[in-house]
Amino acid sequence: MGRREASWLRRLRGPRGASARPAEFPEELRTESCPLSLSNMNADVQNQELMRLFRIRKTVLKMLTKRGYNVLEQTLEATFSSFSDDVARISLENNNCTAREACTINVGKIDDAADVVFVFFSDDEKGLGTKPIQKYVERLLQAGSSCGIIIYRNNITAIAKKLLQPGAIPGVKLEVFKESELLVDITEHTLVPEHVVLTPDQKAEVLGRYKLKESQLPKIQSADPIARYYGLQRGTVVKIIRLSETAGRYITYRVCV
């Protein structure tokens, strides 16, 4: 298994010095062979699975909205019934693809429609491996996109983790979230203050106003759940607004490291 996956990894990266070119997605991993396709799920299991996916997908849509992507209001406010109908329709239109594949999202930024992100929902119960990642990268490249988010079910294989490291696939940025992390929107918890990601100009204004260097700001780790939710990059500054009984609002800033 490890030797076979390593072969796929070499094919995905291509010869040394060449640009990355994903290999063809193997026949045995196409949607027709997936055990969780809507056509062979009983009604109870299908409803439970769809409700779980509905909650996760709604959290993802909220997350994309807060990152500045142009998510339609009607999509955000979709009911479970309409979501189920859409999944069934998309599945039929795509050779009975799985429910998770039917949940795929692609949306552009509000201020730059060409800046498109794809969100893929992995079907791999035993763990996200390199082969599905190859498939997602291929779709990104075909669509002219460089940003993808993968929602996986249980775990990630050791080789796949290497492939997901920054810079492992030139020109492509991949983020991963476990399904259980997205069953609720952590930013809506009463103990989580409001976070506002600053633009480079706003960051420069804050540093100039308080006569600070970036290194003097409090830190937020890139692995922090909030940093991952907002997709913070190293050097990005986030404004944190907390409620205060005396001042009304208490504002602090943190830089991602």
N, C-alpha and C positions, 0 to 999 in steps of 0.2 A: 504493500500500500504506500509506504513512505517513498520507495524508489519510483513508483508510478507517478505520484504526485510531484516529486522533484522533476520528473521529465516534463510534466505539464507546465511547471513553473519556468523551466528553461525555455520552453517553446513560447510561453507568454512574453517573457522579457526579450527574446530574440537574441541574435548574436551580439557579442560584446561591442559596445559603441553604436549599435543600431537603435533606432527608436522602437519603443515597445509595440508589439503587434499581437493581440490576443489570438490564441488558437481556436480552431472550430469547436463549438460546443458538442460534446459527444452524444451519440444517439440515445444511449441508455439513460441520460439525465433529462431528456425532454419531457414535457408535461404529461404526455400520454401515459408514462410509466409511473407517475407519482401516485402513491397510495391515498393521498388526501384530496384527490380531485372531487368536485362536487357530485359527479355522476355516480360515485360508489360510496358516498357517505350516507349513513342512515339519518333520518330526520332529526333525532335528538342530538346526535353528535354534531351534525351540521349546524344546528341552531346555536349550540354552545360555542362552537368554533367561530361562527360568524359574529356572535356577540362579543367574544374576546377580541377579534380582529377589528370590530367596529370601535371599541374603546381605544385600542392601540392606535388605529389610524386617525381617530379624532385628535388624540394627543399629538401625533406627528403633524397634523395640519395646523394645530395651534402653535407648535414649535416653529414651523416654517413661517407662519404669519409674523411671529415675534422676531424672526430673523430678517424680515423685510421682503418676503416672497409674496407674490400676488395670488393669494388663495381666495377664491370667490366666496362671498358670504353664504350663498346657498349651499356650497359644499361644506362649509364649516357647520352649518345648521341642519344638515341632512339628518333625518330620522333613521332609526334602525331599519324600518320597513323599506325606505327608499334605498338605503345602502344595500340591503339584501337583494333588492330588485336589480340594482346596478351590477352587483357581483355576478348574479345569475346571467344577466344579459352579456356582460363582457366575457364570461366563461364560454357561453354558446358561440359567440362571435370569434373565439380564438381556440377552436378545436377542444372544447371542454378543459381549458386550462384550470389550474388549481385556484382555490379561493384566494390564497396569498398572492399568486401572480396577478389575479384580477384586481388586487389592491394597489398595484404599482402607481406611483405618483410622479408626474413631472411638471414642474412649474417654474416660471421665470421670476426674477427680482422685479419689484415695483419700479425701481429707477433704471433698470437695465433688463429688458425682456430677453436679451440674448444670453444672460447669465442664468442658465437653467440647471436645476438640481433634479436628480432622479432619486426616488426612494423605492428600494426593492425589499420585498418581504420574503425571506428565505423559507423554503419548505423542508430543509434538512433537519430531521429529528435527531440524528446521531451526532450532528455537529456541522458547523459551516466549514467546508473545505475549499480547496483552491479551484475546483472545477466550477462551482456556482459563481465564484468571484470572477473567473475568466468570462463567464457569460455576461455578468453585469458590466464589466469593463468594455466588452465588445459592444454592448448596447449604448454605453456612454459615448464611445468613439464614433459609432455610426450616427448618433444624434448630434455630434459636434459639441458634446458637453464634457466637462472635466471634473464635475462634482457629483458624488453619489453617496447615499446613505443606505446602509444595509441593516435591516431589522432581522436578527436571528433568533432561533427558538431556545436552544439549550446551551451550547458552548461553541468554541472555535478551535479547530485543530491547530497544532503547533506550527505546521508549515504555513497555514493560512494566516496566522498571526504575523509571520514574517512578511508576507505579501501585503499586509495591511499597514505596515510601518510607513511613516512619511517618506516619500521619495522612492519607495520600492517599485512603483509603476510610474515612470516619468510622465509628467503632465496630467496625472489623475490624482484626485484627492478623494479618499474613501473614509467615511465615518461608520462606526458600528454601534448599535444599541441592542441590548437584549430585550425581548418582548416584555418581560416582567418589569423592566425599568419604565415602561411607557403605559402601563395600565392606568396610571393616574398622572396628571400634570403637576409636577412638583412645584411649579411657580405659582400655583393656585393655593398652596398650603398657607394657612394663616400665619405661620411662623417664618415664612420666606418673604423678605422685603422685596419691593419692586427693584428690578435691575434694568438699566438703560445702557445699551452698548453705544459708546461714543464713536463718532467719525474721526478720522485723522485730524481734521481741522478743529473739532471740538476738544480733542485730546491736547492739541497744541495750545489752545486757549486756556484750558484748565492749568496746564503746567506753567504757562506764562503768568496767569493771574496769581498763583500761589508761589511763584518763583521756585519751582521744584524741578528736580530731574526725575526722569522716569523711574530710576532705581530707588528713589526715595518714597515712592508710593507703596501702600500696603499691597500684598501679593494675593493672587488667587491662582491656584494650580490648574493647569489645563485639564487634569483628570477630575477636577471637582465636578459634581453632577450639574451644577448651574452653568459652569463654563462649557461643559459638553452640550448642554441643552441649547445654549446660544451659539455654539460653534466658535467659541473664542479662540483666536490665534495668539501666539506669543507676541507680546507688546500691545495687544488690544487693551484699552482701558474701559472699565465698566463703572457706571454711576449707580450707587446703591442708595435708595431712598427709604428710610425707616421712619415710622411714626414716633413722635415724641410727645409726652404729656406736657412738657414745658415749652418746647420750641415749635410744636406742631409737626415739623418735619426735620429729620436729622440726615444730612447727606454726607456720604463718604465716597471715595474712589479707590478702585483696586486695579492693578495691572496684571494681565495674565502672563504667567511664566511657565 
